[in-house]
């Protein structure tokens, strides 16, 4: 499923080592993410962080995956800023 989703948005090359989670990917952007509803988990290379509503994550070209930890869908707001160099 993740391979198809990333392929459909022309981001198949952003998928990285998926042994930790099939949704692991690395963007070439500076990202500001705010969780608005329910709970979620941010999976990183060697760590996991549980998020609650209004937690903010700032990422700079970080390998990561998102997991909703609630029965209801998670709602995020995301601002992704393109960078001039590959970070």
C-alpha positions, 0 to 999 in steps of 0.5 A: 500500500505505501509503495503505491501511495508514494508512487501515485504522488511521484515520491517513490524515491523519497521512500528509504529503508522501510525495515522499521516501518513501511511508510518511512520516507525522507523529504527534501524540505523543511517541515512544520507539522502540527497534530490537530486531532487525536494521537499519533506516533512519529517514528524516526531512525532510532526513536519514536515519539508519541504526539498529542493534539497541538504538539509541533514537530519541525523536521529538516530532511529527516527520515520518518513515518507517521502512525495514527494511534487512535481509533479516529483518523489523525488530522495534521496541518503541515507546512513544507518549505522547499530548500534550494539545496539537497539537505 
